[in-house]
């Protein structure tokens, strides 16, 4: 985070002050500063500072939330259902009445109401929106968090670059690191406040180091006999894991260190505490955090085919305080300007309402909400017609959205990674940055 280039910055190691910032820019010596000069150093390091300081928090509404019951209500339409519209703190912009706290944050939000995508089945839609590519059996594309982890790889950093909090409802619909492999997979925390089993060493740090040293000696013998690549891959993972489990930064995952009133404000739900943990992780230099909302009351999550009018208020009641408190907390700490917060699911819900109040899948005109990291708040981008049937203004594609993510994170969409058969794949193909977000 860069509150001011003369004040504070944040990199993968967490918060640093002006003195350390200057030392890093000058290679740690006064001579470096004197030789290049402040302006030259700033120009030379600007891209790196911008890239390393950015973080992204994805608030994933697993199942596909209804646009009518979230951020694009259609008052007066027979398709609206029982949710009423309420005013936000930006004149002329209304949300469904399940979102009072988020409505009070509209000046920080940019609401895209015109996502128009081709996939309306969960498995295919999730792959598409999470990777930027249409699904194909020929290639397992990596989720965007894994692309960030690859871009932000720092072998000396103790925390993973990509952390996922919560569990997807249906594992077979999940999207992981794909062809990038386990090295860039997410570190998964099923429940905020509880580390996964076996993270903390069951032996002393010294004993663990001795065991790792012995493993290194055995691996060296195998490497000398033709297993150099396998040993190198294993060592990379083991070294990173050892730094993590022995790190004092594990305290980042301990939510008991946060004041009880703040934990209450986020909400004592899995999602609410996950959002609090996301802030703590970004504060410590984690570049990509995903928090999954599936709801604590049922197993359908936002997949409200049935009883949507019953279940959506419960789901929103968990997300609304957590979402709004996260934005406030980040802003109060000076972190929002360098943290992109994205609220989204894989698609929206049909205008047609089923007899029990449910809605089916719909990919024509669903919402995504962005805040922070240079996004201009207080605006709505795109529109759908009066009955919410189709996009009437500024259709936006998944490729556009992913190009925008790359833009914010300082990643080049044309950068390539290689598949196992050495095929080059661009991070993102097609699309264009949604420039209105930054105007």
C-alpha positions in Angstrom: 0.0 0.0 0.0 1.3 3.4 -0.9 -0.4 6.1 1.2 2.2 8.5 0.0 5.5 7.8 -1.6 7.1 9.8 1.1 5.1 8.1 3.9 4.5 4.4 3.8 4.5 1.5 1.3 3.8 -2.2 1.5 5.5 -5.0 -0.2 5.4 -8.8 0.1 7.0 -8.6 3.5 4.2 -6.4 4.9 4.3 -2.8 6.1 7.5 -0.7 5.8 8.4 2.9 6.6 10.0 5.7 4.7 13.5 4.9 5.9 13.4 1.3 4.8 11.6 2.3 1.5 14.5 4.7 0.7 17.1 2.1 1.6 15.4 -0.4 -0.7 15.2 2.0 -3.6 18.9 2.9 -3.2 20.0 -0.7 -2.9 20.4 -0.2 0.8 23.1 2.5 0.5 23.1 6.3 0.6 25.5 6.2 -2.3 22.7 4.6 -4.4 20.4 7.5 -3.6 23.1 10.1 -4.4 24.1 8.4 -7.6 20.7 8.0 -9.2 18.8 10.8 -7.4 15.3 10.6 -6.0 13.4 11.2 -9.2 15.5 8.7 -11.2 14.9 6.1 -8.5 11.2 6.7 -8.4 11.0 6.3 -12.2 13.1 3.2 -12.1 11.2 1.5 -9.3 7.6 2.8 -10.0 6.4 -0.3 -11.8 7.8 -2.6 -9.3 6.4 -0.7 -6.3 3.0 -0.5 -8.0 3.1 -4.2 -8.8 4.2 -5.5 -5.4 2.0 -3.2 -3.4 -1.3 -4.2 -5.1 -3.5 -6.9 -3.6 -6.9 -8.4 -4.6 -9.7 -9.8 -2.4 -12.3 -11.8 -4.2 -15.6 -12.2 -2.4 -17.0 -15.2 -4.2 -20.8 -15.7 -4.1 -20.8 -19.5 -4.8 -23.8 -20.5 -6.8 -24.7 -17.3 -8.7 -26.7 -14.5 -6.8 -29.8 -12.9 -8.2 -29.3 -9.5 -9.7 -32.9 -8.6 -8.7 -32.1 -9.3 -5.0 -28.7 -7.7 -4.9 -27.5 -4.6 -6.9 -29.9 -4.2 -9.8 -33.5 -4.3 -8.5 -36.2 -3.6 -11.1 -38.9 -1.8 -9.1 -42.3 -2.1 -10.8 -41.4 -5.1 -13.0 -43.3 -8.3 -12.5 -39.9 -10.0 -12.4 -38.7 -8.2 -9.3 -40.2 -10.3 -6.6 -40.7 -9.2 -3.0 -37.3 -7.5 -2.5 -37.8 -3.7 -2.3 -35.3 -1.1 -3.5 -33.5 1.2 -1.1 -31.5 4.3 -1.7 -27.7 4.2 -1.5 -25.5 7.1 -0.4 -25.2 8.1 -4.1 -28.2 9.8 -5.5 -30.2 7.8 -8.1 -28.6 4.4 -7.3 -30.6 1.8 -5.6 -29.9 -1.7 -4.2 -32.2 -4.4 -3.0 -33.3 -3.8 0.6 -31.2 -6.8 1.9 -28.1 -4.7 1.6 -28.5 -1.6 3.9 -24.9 -1.5 5.1 -23.4 -2.0 1.6 -25.8 0.7 0.3 -24.1 3.2 2.7 -20.8 2.4 1.0 -21.9 3.1 -2.6 -19.6 6.1 -2.9 -16.8 3.6 -2.7 -18.3 1.1 -5.2 -18.4 0.7 -8.9 -21.3 -1.5 -9.9 -21.2 -3.2 -13.3 -24.7 -4.3 -14.1 -24.1 -5.5 -17.6 -22.0 -8.7 -17.5 -23.1 -10.7 -20.5 -21.5 -14.1 -20.7 -22.2 -17.3 -22.7 -22.1 -19.9 -20.0 -25.1 -20.6 -17.8 -24.1 -23.9 -16.3 -22.2 -23.9 -13.1 -19.2 -26.0 -14.1 -18.6 -24.2 -17.3 -19.4 -20.7 -16.0 -17.1 -21.1 -13.0 -14.2 -22.1 -15.2 -14.9 -19.2 -17.5 -15.1 -16.4 -15.0 -12.3 -17.7 -12.7 -9.8 -18.4 -15.5 -10.8 -15.9 -18.2 -11.0 -18.7 -20.7 -13.9 -20.8 -22.0 -13.8 -24.3 -20.7 -12.1 -27.0 -22.8 -11.2 -30.6 -22.1 -7.8 -30.0 -23.7 -6.4 -27.7 -21.1 -6.9 -27.0 -17.4 -6.5 -23.3 -17.2 -5.4 -21.9 -13.8 -7.6 -19.8 -11.7 -6.7 -16.1 -11.5 -5.3 -16.3 -8.0 -2.8 -18.9 -9.2 -1.7 -16.5 -12.0 -1.2 -13.8 -9.3 0.8 -16.3 -7.2 3.0 -17.1 -10.2 3.5 -13.4 -10.8 4.2 -12.6 -7.2 6.5 -15.5 -6.5 8.9 -14.5 -3.7 10.9 -17.4 -2.4 11.9 -15.5 0.8 8.4 -14.6 1.8 6.9 -16.6 4.6 3.2 -16.4 3.7 1.7 -17.8 0.5 0.7 -15.4 -2.2 -2.7 -16.9 -2.7 -5.0 -17.9 0.2 -8.5 -19.2 0.0 -10.9 -19.0 2.9 -13.9 -21.2 3.0 -14.9 -24.2 0.9 -16.7 -24.4 -2.4 -20.1 -26.1 -2.1 -19.3 -28.7 -4.7 -15.6 -29.7 -5.1 -16.0 -31.0 -8.6 -16.9 -27.5 -9.7 -13.8 -26.0 -8.2 -11.0 -24.4 -10.3 -7.4 -24.7 -9.1 -3.9 -24.0 -10.4 -4.5 -26.2 -13.4 -1.5 -26.6 -15.6 0.6 -24.4 -13.3 0.7 -27.2 -10.8 0.6 -27.4 -7.0 3.4 -24.8 -6.6 0.8 -22.1 -7.4 -2.2 -23.6 -5.7 -4.1 -21.7 -3.0 -3.4 -22.3 0.7 -6.8 -23.3 1.9 -8.3 -22.3 5.2 -11.7 -24.0 5.5 -12.8 -21.9 8.5 -11.4 -18.5 9.4 -9.6 -18.6 12.8 -8.6 -22.2 12.5 -5.4 -23.3 10.7 -5.6 -26.5 8.8 -4.4 -29.6 10.6 -0.7 -30.3 10.6 0.3 -26.7 9.9 1.9 -26.1 13.2 4.9 -28.4 13.8 4.4 -31.2 16.3 8.1 -31.2 17.2 10.4 -28.3 18.2 11.7 -26.0 15.5 15.2 -27.3 16.1 14.1 -30.9 15.6 12.2 -30.0 12.4 15.3 -28.3 11.0 17.4 -31.4 11.7 14.9 -33.6 9.9 14.8 -31.2 7.0 18.6 -31.2 6.9 18.6 -35.0 6.8 16.1 -35.0 4.0 18.3 -32.6 2.0 21.2 -35.0 2.3 19.2 -37.9 1.1 17.7 -35.8 -1.8 21.2 -34.8 -2.8 22.1 -38.5 -3.4 19.0 -39.0 -5.5 19.7 -35.8 -7.4 23.2 -37.0 -8.3 21.8 -40.2 -9.7 19.6 -38.5 -12.2 16.7 -37.1 -10.2 17.8 -33.4 -10.2 14.5 -32.0 -11.5 12.3 -34.0 -9.2 14.5 -33.0 -6.2 14.6 -29.3 -7.2 10.7 -29.3 -7.4 10.4 -31.0 -4.1 12.9 -28.8 -2.4 11.2 -25.7 -3.6 7.9 -26.8 -2.0 9.6 -28.1 1.2 11.6 -24.9 1.6 8.5 -22.7 1.2 6.5 -24.9 3.6 9.2 -24.9 6.2 9.4 -21.1 6.1 5.7 -21.0 6.6 5.3 -23.4 9.5 8.2 -21.9 11.4 7.2 -18.3 10.8 5.9 -16.0 13.5 3.6 -14.7 10.8 1.3 -17.7 11.5 -0.1 -15.3 14.1 -1.8 -13.6 11.2 -4.4 -16.4 11.1 -5.2 -15.9 14.8 -8.4 -13.8 14.9 -8.4 -13.7 18.7 -5.9 -10.9 18.3 -8.6 -8.6 16.9 -10.9 -6.6 19.1 -14.2 -8.3 19.8 -16.3 -5.3 18.6 -14.5 -5.4 15.2 -15.1 -9.2 15.0 -18.8 -8.5 15.8 -19.0 -5.8 13.1 -17.8 -8.3 10.5 -20.3 -10.8 11.7 -19.6 -14.0 13.6 -20.2 -16.1 10.5 -17.7 -18.1 8.4 -17.9 -15.5 5.7 -17.7 -12.5 8.1 -14.6 -13.8 9.9 -13.2 -14.8 6.6 -13.3 -11.2 5.4 -11.5 -10.1 8.6 -8.8 -12.7 8.0 -8.5 -11.4 4.4 -7.7 -8.0 5.7 -5.1 -9.4 8.1 -3.5 -11.4 5.3 -3.3 -8.5 2.8 -1.9 -6.4 5.7 1.0 -8.9 5.8 1.7 -8.9 2.1 -0.5 -11.7 0.7 -1.4 -10.7 -2.8 -4.6 -12.6 -3.5 -7.3 -13.7 -1.0 -10.5 -15.4 -1.9 -13.4 -15.6 0.6 -16.2 -17.9 -0.3 -19.8 -17.3 0.7 -22.0 -20.4 0.8 -24.2 -19.5 3.7 -24.2 -20.9 7.2 -27.9 -21.9 7.1 -28.2 -24.2 4.1 -26.2 -26.2 1.6 -27.4 -24.5 -1.5 -25.4 -21.2 -1.1 -26.4 -18.7 -3.8 -27.7 -21.4 -6.1 -31.3 -20.4 -5.3 -33.3 -22.5 -7.8 -35.7 -23.3 -4.9 -36.9 -21.0 -2.1 -34.9 -18.1 -3.2 -37.2 -15.6 -1.6 -36.7 -17.5 1.7 -32.9 -18.1 1.5 -31.6 -14.9 -0.1 -32.3 -12.7 2.9 -30.2 -15.0 5.1 -27.3 -15.1 2.6 -27.3 -11.3 2.3 -27.5 -10.9 6.1 -24.2 -12.7 6.3 -22.5 -10.9 3.5 -23.8 -7.3 3.9 -22.1 -6.5 7.2 -18.9 -8.4 6.4 -18.6 -6.7 3.0 -19.3 -3.2 4.3 -17.0 -3.6 7.3 -14.2 -4.9 5.1 -14.3 -1.8 3.0 -14.5 0.5 6.0 -11.6 -1.4 7.8 -9.4 -1.3 4.7 -10.1 2.4 4.1 -9.5 3.3 7.8 -6.1 1.6 7.6 -5.2 3.4 4.3 -5.2 0.0 2.5 -8.2 0.3 0.2 -6.4 2.5 -2.3 -4.1 -0.4 -3.1 -6.5 -3.3 -2.5 -9.0 -4.3 -5.2 -12.1 -5.8 -3.6 -14.4 -7.7 -6.0 -17.9 -9.1 -5.3 -19.1 -11.6 -7.8 -20.5 -15.0 -8.6 -20.5 -17.1 -11.8 -23.7 -15.6 -13.3 -27.1 -14.2 -12.3 -30.7 -15.5 -12.0 -33.5 -15.6 -14.4 -36.1 -12.9 -14.6 -38.8 -15.6 -14.5 -39.7 -16.5 -11.0 -40.6 -20.1 -10.1 -43.7 -20.9 -8.0 -41.6 -21.4 -4.8 -39.7 -18.2 -5.2 -36.6 -19.6 -6.9 -34.9 -18.6 -10.1 -32.8 -20.6 -12.5 -29.4 -19.7 -14.1 -29.1 -16.6 -16.2 -26.0 -15.1 -17.9 -27.5 -12.0 -19.6 -27.0 -9.0 -17.4 -25.6 -10.0 -14.1 -23.6 -7.8 -11.6 -20.0 -7.5 -10.5 -19.0 -4.9 -7.9 -15.5 -3.5 -7.6 -13.9 -1.1 -5.0 -10.4 0.2 -4.2 -7.1 0.1 -6.0 -7.9 3.2 -8.1 -11.5 2.3 -8.9 -13.7 5.4 -9.0 -16.5 4.8 -6.6 -20.1 6.1 -6.8 -20.8 4.9 -10.3 -22.9 2.3 -12.2 -21.5 0.9 -15.4 -23.9 -0.6 -17.9 -27.6 -1.3 -17.7 -30.3 -3.8 -18.4 -33.9 -3.2 -19.6 -36.8 -2.4 -17.3 -37.6 -6.1 -16.8 -33.9 -7.2 -16.4 -34.1 -9.5 -19.5 -31.0 -8.3 -21.4 -28.2 -5.8 -21.5 -29.1 -2.4 -23.0 -25.9 -0.5 -22.4 -22.2 -1.3 -22.1 -22.1 -5.2 -22.3 -19.1 -6.4 -20.4 -17.3 -9.7 -21.0 -15.3 -12.0 -18.8 -12.2 -11.1 -20.8 -12.8 -7.4 -20.2 -13.1 -8.2 -16.4 -9.9 -10.2 -16.4 -8.0 -7.6 -18.4 -9.1 -5.1 -15.7 -7.8 -7.4 -13.0 -4.4 -7.6 -14.7 -4.4 -3.8 -15.1 -4.9 -3.2 -11.4 -2.4 -5.9 -10.3 0.3 -4.7 -12.7 0.3 -7.9 -14.7 0.7 -8.1 -18.4 -2.1 -10.0 -20.1 0.2 -11.1 -23.0 2.7 -12.7 -20.6 2.8 -16.4 -21.2 3.1 -19.6 -19.2 3.9 -23.0 -20.6 1.8 -26.2 -20.4 3.3 -29.6 -19.7 3.7 -30.1 -23.4 5.4 -26.7 -23.8 2.5 -24.9 -25.3 2.5 -21.2 -24.6 -0.7 -19.7 -23.1 -1.3 -16.0 -22.5 -2.6 -14.9 -19.1 -5.7 -13.5 -20.8 -6.8 -13.6 -24.4 -8.9 -10.8 -25.8 -11.0 -8.3 -24.1 -10.1 -4.7 -23.0 -9.6 -2.9 -19.7 -12.9 -1.4 -18.4 -11.6 2.2 -18.6 -14.7 3.7 -17.0 -13.7 2.2 -13.7 -10.8 4.5 -13.5 -12.1 7.7 -15.1 
